[in-house]
Amino acid sequence: FQSCSNLTSFTLGTGVVAIGSNAFSSCGSLTGIVIPVGVVSLGDAAFSGCRKLYTATLGTGLTNLGNNLFFGCTNLTAVVVPDGVLAIGASTFQSCSSLGSVLLRNSLLSIGSNAFFGCASLTNIVLPGSVVSLGDFAFSGCRKLRSATLGNSLPALGDFLFNGCSNLVAVSIPVSVSRIGIGAFQSCTNLATIQIPESVESIGSNAFFSCSGLTYVAIP
């Protein structure tokens, strides 16, 4: 159904277990989707470029969200990642500029690079303690992001993780983290204080570059 520009809705039967890559990409009139519980796989870019997509209800049968799944769905406002999903792929929600609310469940293990890149309406993110991998640029360019709660199983903060999150004022680095990546907090101009835990062994170049509001840094 790629580029079916007049498609406004669809209904999936109970026998459908997978939706392939690019299946509904660039369906510019599609406004809402409901993925039933029987579907276990959503292919890469399955709904990318659906610019009028406002709602996406994801079924509990899913185990992962493919790369670029909702890339460029600029009107998507909220998403609940269901319990059972283990991985969010690379660029899954990239450039979803209206996405203001994301709920992540405790089954989640990994978030890919650029997963929420450019989600300019996102104000808060809470990562469950189950997350052990957080890709580079995952929240880069989330200009309205004010707080980020990171789970206590993360071994590292990826490169440019919060780059350009100019409204980020609070973030607690968990004691599980041993590495802070290159440019991880670059241009977080409202970040005022940062506490580096004793577990951190390396801090990448430009990690706090252009953090013009930073007044206090605690390094053990």
Secondary structure, 3 states (H helix, E strand, C coil): CCCCCCCCCCCCCCCCCEECCCCCCCCCCCCEEECCCCCCEECCCCCCCCCCCCEEECCCCCCEECCCCCCCCCCCCEEECCCCCCEECCCCCCCCCCCCEEECCCCCCEECCCCCCCCCCCCEEECCCCCCEECCCCCCCCCCCCEEECCCCCCEECCCCCCCCCCCCEEECCCCCCEECCCCCCCCCCCCEEECCCCCCEECCCCCCCCCCCCEEECC
